Amino acid sequence: LKTTQHMTNIVLFGPPGAGKGTQANFLKDKYNLVHISTGDVFRYNIKNKTALGTLAKSYIDKGALVPDEVTIDMLNAEVEKNTDANGFIFDGFPRTTAQAEALDVLMSSKDSQINAMVALEVHDEVLVKRLLERGKTSGRADDADEGVIRNRLKVYYDETAVVADFYSAQDKYIAVDGVGTIEEITARLSTVLDTL
Ligand code: AP5
């Protein structure tokens, strides 16, 4: 890994369907960052029927969080795979304060840090609409029914939203309006990333 001065590490935050994955795909190329989506890594493991996948599936299908210990170990391993990275976009991690603390420890061990949490703000009805729409074609079990989508939102508000306070306390929290076209939102995020 590069030294602190050269690495830019972003937590891209927001509720399910906020556009984290969509935007990370543009930003990773634009800023030459490694995109780590914990949801994507879990889905890869589910598809390949690994032990991690089997365990994760039992939580994901209900819209619940995978336990911290398993998720943190997995995230650490993903970061270790990318020793040449200029920096990371973390998408879907951290989702609990324990995960945020573990990420700080991990970044410190690399002589680095999280520069900012950039949070996409989108209201619930738009989120539900986007996810139901995607569920028609994505094959994602957790998009298939509105009850599971609503549970993911509840879990977000009950367990994950508090992670914003962790970064606010470090003066690293930046909110961005996540409603608009994909291009408009990429432009808003770029304005923020250009300052980091
Ligand atoms: P994860 O894969 O992270 O899912 P999520 O947070 O629910 O996020 P999504 O992928 O649904 O939404 P997104 O914000 O990335 O939006 P996207 O760009 O896809 O996690 C899945 C599960 O894994 C969790 O529920 C949990 O069980 C487990 N998990 C993952 N990480 C964990 C962790 N750290 N700890 C514990 N458990 C963990 O966009 C959504 C849709 O909207 C797409 O169809 C897209 O095309 C569309 N869209 C995007 N932007 C726009 C726009 N501007 N206008 C119109 N449509 C748009």
Residues whose N, C-alpha, C, O or C-beta is under 5 A from the ligand:
A	BS01	AP5	G14 P15 P16 G17 A18 G19 K20 G21 T22 Q23 T38 G39 D40 Y59 I60 G63 A64 L65 V66 T71 D91 G92 F93 P94 R95 R130 R134 G178 G180 T181 I182
